[in-house]
């Protein structure tokens, strides 16, 4: 290494000046790159902290949702069973009303038939 420096020095100080200048320029570029990387690392650390905080907040917010969903599903199943019961009762009430309507129609026709026999004089 000393041989190289002495050769460069003997060939003129101009060559040494160029080498030192290029070395300084490379050092400056690498220093700027290191500074940028340091800033990027800080930014990424801040983003990481924010994401960790958001994850914690999300976990807290969603902690009770599973119980709520299960409770909602159970309520819906109960409501479905109650709906089927009420629907069956409604069918039965419709059938009763249909029979009552039929009986009322029969009674009216029978009453009209009795009245028409009385009017004709053939009534009993």
Helices and strands as residue ranges (DSSP letters): H 2-10, H 13-62, H 65-120
